[in-house]
Amino acid sequence: MRLSRTMLAGAAAVTLASASACGGGAGEPQRPAGATALYDALPDAVKEAGVIRFAGDSHPPYRIVADDGKTVTGIDKELQDALGKVLGVRTEISIVNGLPAALSGMLASRYDAFNGPVKDTAEREKQFDAIVWMVTRTSYLIPKAGSAAVKSSADLCGKRVAGTAGSIVEDQAKRLTDWCVKQGKPEIDFIGLADTNGTILAAKSGRADAAGMTESAAIDVLGKEKDAFTYVTQTDEQGAGVDQLAMLVPKSSGLGPVMLDAFKEIFKNGEYKKIMDKYGLQKVAVEEPALNTAGAQ
């Protein structure tokens, strides 16, 4: 049977109405059922992709990478899942080879964010929004089987210290070296490597006398290898202080302010405290997240 023009027009109208109800006109991202105001505030590029793409290097206990090189567990994965839930989009982690690869990848739009944890600095804030969600001090793992007699951070002067290249640890090691020189002691020989696992292996193999990392990472290693290491923590006198650690998001993406609101939500709903308590990070937790603290100082 042949349909009249009137019937065809009516069918087209029904189809158009159904499409509008499912997510808007052609080319517009479909709004998920139950989407929140945070989802509505996301940049269109994220809505269209339906996922926030994180870069991440191997950095236990933040990112624990399985033998397949893809499966990731740890603090970062749980934090990203919590943020994705309140934002209404999926999250995924791509493993990269260290901080420089994460930063360049974000600037090239391959990734949307990097959760480090990385130090918030005024220089980085020129290109990235930094959402501060924890603080830290730098510690140094000392192999018990090693020949270096390191009983305190002062004993690291003149020693070989492995750390992630371009990380907060490298900056802290420079401050410790400055302190050593002022004390009339030899400089630290810093060995920059791609990730935390590499620094641990360097210390185990004798290539380095110590492995520098965040205190939370050092505690995690000690929990897994109780008989292999001890650790010392850098002091305020040696230039340590308390560093603000942040998630970085390219300013050009417009995602930073929305991500700050997502952090505020997981602080409010208890997910942040739950994750920090689970990994024993109560001492480095903050009362509330903050945006671009370095530039404001």
Secondary structure, DSSP 8 states (H G I E B T S, - for coil): ----HHHHHHHHHHHHHHHHHHH-STTS----TT--HHHHHS-HHHHHHTEEEEEE--BTTTBEE-TTSS-EESHHHHHHHHHHHHHTSEEEEEE-SSHHHHHHHHHTTS-SEEEEEEE--TTGGGTEEEEEEEEE-EEEEEETTSS---SSGGGGTTSEEEEETTSHHHHHHHHHHHHHHHTT----EEEEESSHHHHHHHHHHTS-SEEEEEHHHHHHHHHH-TTTEEEEE--GGGT---EEEEEEEEGGGT-HHHHHHHHHHHHHTSHHHHHHHHTT-GGGEEEEEEE-HHHH-
